[in-house]
Amino acid sequence: MSRTFKDAIIACSKEFTSTNEYRTITRRNGHEIITVIDNKVLLTNLIPNGSEKTGSSTIDLIDDLNFMPSEILLNETEELCCIYNHSNIWLFSLTREGSKFSFSVTYKIDLTLQQGTQIIQVVFNNKSKYSSEIVVLTNHEILTYNINISLKEYVQRVALHELNTGAFDYESSIVDPVSICFGSSKADIFSDSKQLTPQDDITLYLLTSDASIYKIFPFFPSELSVSKEWLSDLFDLTTLTFKTVEDEIEQSKLLSSVKVAALLQNTRDPLSIVIENTIPAVYRRGKLVGPLCLESFPEDLYAQNAIKLTNHGSRMIFEHQTGDTEDSFQLLETLFFDEKHGSIDTATAHPVSNNSIFLTASNGSVIQVDFSQWMSLLSSGLETGDLSEFSKLCESERLPTEIINLGKMNLPKEESLDSSVHLRSHENQIWFAWNTRDVFAMVVKKDTEDILSMFLISVAVESKYEEGEYDNGKTKVCEDSLYKSELVRTFEEEDVPQIKKSLQKITEITLAMKKCPTIILNEDETTLDDLKVVHNFTELVSAGQLILYKVLSILSKRLKMLSVEYHQQLTAYHTVMMKKEKILQNYLKLKNAFLEAKERQDQLLVKMAKVMNNTEILEAKGNMKSVSISYQENAYFKELSRMRDYVIRKERELKELNELVSNVKNAEDSVLLKNKEELLNDYHNRRSLAVFRQNLASQKVFIDTLVERINSFQLD
């Protein structure tokens, strides 16, 4: 399938590639590529009819673009696309995936930038209604526009050089802003799990040229659009933080966060929460605080191009409040590049798995920095809470980060954005395309006009097995590769007894609560016994809540294990199907070889029959007159009989081999796993077949010689 998909990319590469200045981005499905080139915005669908065997289709989304964008991006729903440069911002609507219609609505933001102000970056606020709100970073301020409200007036403004961030006693302004991003991480495209991160979704981070990181929490859109689960998680996390703090002063600081979370949770329609009508004015806007602490701070960090870092949520800090944040970042990896690589211009994250980045250098080189070997351990550890494997990896001198130089490419020569904007330049210069199995990166080769270089930058486990483990049809079988379930015990065996014990304790607590006397408290007549009763009742309720939380934790853990098991089973099933497909290919090759050998065998049998017939005729005519001649004929006859027996035996072996391969073809997955070593061990059979061909060839020569000698032989 990957080869067919690769062929589809090559077939329509002329439609989306260019050696001129361009920008590109790929939609989530992996086969719809958006390219900005020559004042046009094109959408190329590699498989428009859902089949990788069909041709591509290209439609014009915009044909009157009057500027070359510095970047292109999509919102979370992929219904809006934004293109911008230092002074222009255009948004245009996108049709649904696979559509062949070019209908698109263009929204042009009417910016009134002051002299010396220019746009550095634009991001979508994906928690706004329809994901239609954009956050614009300039060298002096942060502006927010909602295209559903106005294309001229911003809905929120943060003046960077007029703020006191609270970091020092004197007023400290932001130095050369570089980049902004929301704290919520980008999920794997093929992951079915949707992890809710409400605090991260409304936290905006700001990176400056001196490697300082600032944050605004909360950063609300003008109209919030989320799910009920999102609001519940925000309220639960906030109240949990409030309850775990024992200091009364710290609790008073968290009261505003609890109040905001409660107001949001009590809204009737979570898909349309107008912040202005829901939250009081003093709680609508968060304060820019920082710089945040960066642990393991290296002395030479200022020489690095920081990209984006992960965050941890804390309490909300609003504009009217004073205080600092205790958030910090852990620096995991620092890489240095020699002068031979040139200066690093841009960095592009892996579009599917986000476990590697692609750097474009000033000398035209494209470098892949792969963090997958340790990032997978870190991600799984953060999900399960067990970071032991990652901690062992950190004990080594360096993390296993792989740097791959993909070669020099024909990237368009472009001027930097501006001398006053540091550490940021043009992006979206690499074409990406993917299916459910492989991910390809594409760049035009150096010193060529139309030769496209394709790199398989990410491949499924099955595909790696196909490329690395197969050698001339011989398969290496490893017992560790067999599927092993992580669910050692079933739900009834492991969880049900614990739940029953917890429910039994709940029953006991309920009975104890019923025994508590029912009283009506009066502030003036409250006795010590009444307070003891209330205290005991409160303890019973708290104990019941803890037991219920334990039951929920057991169920949640089991559901998570089932989800992981389901994904592992899907991966194992896909692996078996790929191996089965490979075995089937080997079977077809072996079948063709068998048919060729059988055809040659039939020809030899015909010749042998003729020789035997001639021998019988010679014996009848000769009347056994010459002892020497009769001895030779007898020897020839025995040799022919031996050859016939040998051919019949080999034919029987070939039939058995054919039946074996046929059984492999029709076997179920369990049979494949059970008999994999026997089914895949076909190297010996092919070797035997080759030896058999040689024997047949030599015997054919011998028979031809024998026929000539018999034909030339005459009896007296």
Buried (B, 14 or more C-beta within 10 A) or exposed (E): EBEEBBEBBEEBBEBBBBBEBBBBBBBBBBBBBBBBBEEEBBBBBBBBEEEBEBEBBBBEBBEEBEBBBBBBBBBBEBBBBBBBBBEBBBBBBBBEEBBEEBEBEEBEBEBEBEEEBBBBBBBBBBBBBBBBBBBBBBBBBBBBBBBBBEBEEBBBEBEBEEBBBBBEEEEBEBBBBBBBBBBBBEEBBBEEEEEBBBBBBBBBBBBBBBBBBBBBBBBBBBBBBBEEEBBBBBBEBBBEBBEEBEEEEEBEBBEBBBBBBBBBBEBEEBEEBBBEEBBEEEBBBBBBBBBBBBEEEEEEBEEBBBBBBEBBBBBBBBBEBEEEBEBEBEBBEBEEBEEEBBEBBBBBBBBBBBBBBBBBBEBBBBBBBBBBEBBBBBBBBEEEEEBEBBEEBBEEEEBEBEEBEBBBBBBEEEEEBEEEBBBBBBBBBBBBBBBEBBBBBBBBBBEEEEEBBBBEBBBBBBBEBBEEBBEEBBBEBEEEBEEEEEEEEEBEEBBEEEBEEBEEBBEBBEEBEEEEEEEEEEEEEEEEEBEEBBEBBEEBEEBBEEBEEBBEEBEEEBEEBEEBEEBBEEBBEBBBEBBBEBBEEBBEEBBEBBEEBBEBBEEBBEBBEEBBEBBEEBBEEBEEEEEEBBEBBEEBBEBBEEBBEBBEEBBEBBEEBBEBBEEBBEBEBEEBBEBBEEBBEBBEBBEBBEEBBEBBEEBBEEBEEBBEEBEEEEEE
